[in-house]
C-alpha cells in the first residue's frame, strides 16, 4: 500500500486535506485510554490521516508527554462556544436531515436514563461535529464506546454527515443496552466492533440475525514497544502488582481481603496497587483496617513507563475484576513476559489460559484468589518465565496494534466504498 495515500487512495495537493478518518470519544485523551491513542498511531502508520474529536475535555491531569501531545491535536465539541449556534443554523439549511436527526434524538432520549434534554444537547454537538468533519475532509467517523460518543456519531450521520462505526468495550454497554439504545446505534452504523468474541456475542443479542455480519471482532492492541520481546528476568522477591483504575469493578477490595488471608497464613509478600481513582480513600482505609500497611501500598497515577517498570519488577499481575471488557493492562503484562491472575469474566478467558499464561479464579472468590497468589509466590522463576513467554506469544498473535489497525482500516475503507 502507498503509505502517502489515505482512505480512498486519493491524495490532494495539501496533505492535510486528504480524505481522513475522524475519531470520536467522550473524553480524549484520558490516562485510561492509551489503547485508543495506540490504535490511532497504528492507523497513521498505515498512511491514514486521523482527526481527533472529543465531546468533552478530559478531567485527567495528563502526565504522559504523548497524551499531552494528543490533547493539543484534539478538537473538543463543547468548547465550540458561539460556533454551536452557527452550526445549528447551518444544519437548518438541510431541513430534511435536521428533522431526521431530531426525531432520532427524541426517540432515543425519551427512553434513556439521561433524558431528552441531554439528547438534544447531543444533537447540537452532532451539528458541530458535522461542520468540523466536513471542514477536515472526514469520510468516516469511528467512535469508541457505545454510549454518548456513538449517539453523537449517529446523529451526525443522520444530519447528512459521514458514515460511522463504533467499538464496544463493555461492561457499561452490556449493563444497560436499552437505556443507551444500543440496538438503534448498531442498526444505523456501517459496522460495529467488539473487542472479544464474548463482546461480539453480546452485540449479536441486540442485532437481528441478518445483520450479524456487521458485527466484527477487532481486538485492542498493545503499543508495539511492548512487543519488542525484550524480556527481563522474573525477580526473586515476592512482589505482585495490580495496575488499573481504583474502582469497584476492578475488584481491589476483594484483592485486599485475599491479601489479608494470605498474610494470616504466614506467606511473605508485597502487593503494589498501581493507579488511582474514586475508591482510593476506601482502599487506604481497608489497608489500615486489615493491618496490611507493611505489605500493601498504593502508588497513585503513574506514567506508562512507570507502570511498565512496576510490572517488570513483579512476579505476576493480579487483576480480580468482576466487570470488564478485556483489560489492556493484562495484555501489557503478558507482553512483558509476566503471567497474570484474573477472573472468568467477559473476554478475559480468551487471553488468560489457566496453567499456560496464568491463573483464573471466580470473580469475588476471596480464598481461590489468595490460593492463586500463593501459587505464584511459591512458583519457581523458571516456570513463571515459561508462562510469561507463552503469554507474550499469545498477545503478539492476537493484540498487535499494527495487525488490528489493518483490520480496522479495511472495515472503514469498505464502509466508504458502499
Buried (B, 14 or more C-beta within 10 A) or exposed (E): EEEEBBBEEEBEEEEEBBBBBBBBBBBBBBBBBBBBBBBBBBBBEBBBBBBBBBBBBBEBEBBBEBBEEBBEEBBBBBEBEEBBEBBBEBBEEBEEBBEBBBEBBEBBBEEBEBEBEBBBBBBBBBBBBBBBBEEBBBBBBBBBBBBBBBBBBBBBBBBBBBBBBBBBBBBBBBEEBEEBBBBBBBBBBBBBBBBBBBBBEBBBEBBEEEBEEBBBBBBBBBBBEBBEEEBBEBEEEBBBBBBBBBBBBBBBBBBBBBBBBBBEEEBEBBBBBBBBBEBBEBBBEBBEEBEBEEBBBBBEBBBBEBBBBBBBBBBBBBBBBBBBBBBBBBBBBBBBBBBBBBBBBBBBBBBBBEEEBBBBBEBBBBEBBBBBBBEBBEBEEEEBBBBBBBBBBBBBEBBBBBBBBBBBBEBBBEBBEE
